Amino acid sequence: MTSFVKTLDLGGLDVVCNNLKIGATKPGRAGSATSISSTELGFLDSVSAGQFPAASKAVVAGSDGFVPIRRHIIADGAAVVLTSADSGGVVVMDLTTGSLTTLPEITADTIGMEFEFIWPVSWASGTQKIITGAAADLIVGTILKFDTDTLTDPLSVESYNGTTHIATVIDAATDGGLLGSYLRYTAISATQWLISGRLHHSGAVSATVSTS
């Protein structure tokens, strides 16, 4: 078993193991027939990044045999500049006094990047802005907006045209950004982000689409 691990091409991955099992029987679950011994696990722990190509981290299996799906958390701040390496991450919009988040510039090699934004607390003041990383990168798609209090606008739809819109701007409770809001941006071409999700607002709805 140890020799098998030594010769396995991990494609640049650092494998983090916890009672690793092999022989997968279906997606998302490792097989239960063979467990790696503590000696073999010790060998994996001793492998340095220099023994394989460039390192990135992957969790292989938990003690229950399941392969967990984990996305790294990106802390919200006054100014956050995302990179393609952050793709798949979750941006937590918990800075209630406002923030500026810049998406990566899209290239032919980074089509498919995806970022999620979640609101665990409600917007309170300032401006929460999410903007593309290049003027040529435009936002297209549709999001839903839900009124959380008076139901003046119980449900509305907001569309990004894909030709002039480059930012999402929340600077009032009527825009959205209240607890439970969620947005996703996916790079679908070398010049376009697809937006989807929902924003919770209060009172008469107002727009978040922006050309600057």
Secondary structure, DSSP 8 states (H G I E B T S, - for coil): -HHHHHH---TTEEEE-SS-EE---BTTB--SSEE--HHHHHHHHH--GGGSSS-EEEE---TTSB------EEE--SEEE--GGGTT-EEE---TT-EEEE-----TTSTT-EEEEE-SS---SS-EEEE-SSTT-EEEEEEEEEE-SS-SSSEEEEEEESSS--EEEE-STTT---TT-EEEEEEEETTEEEEEEEEEE-SS----EE--
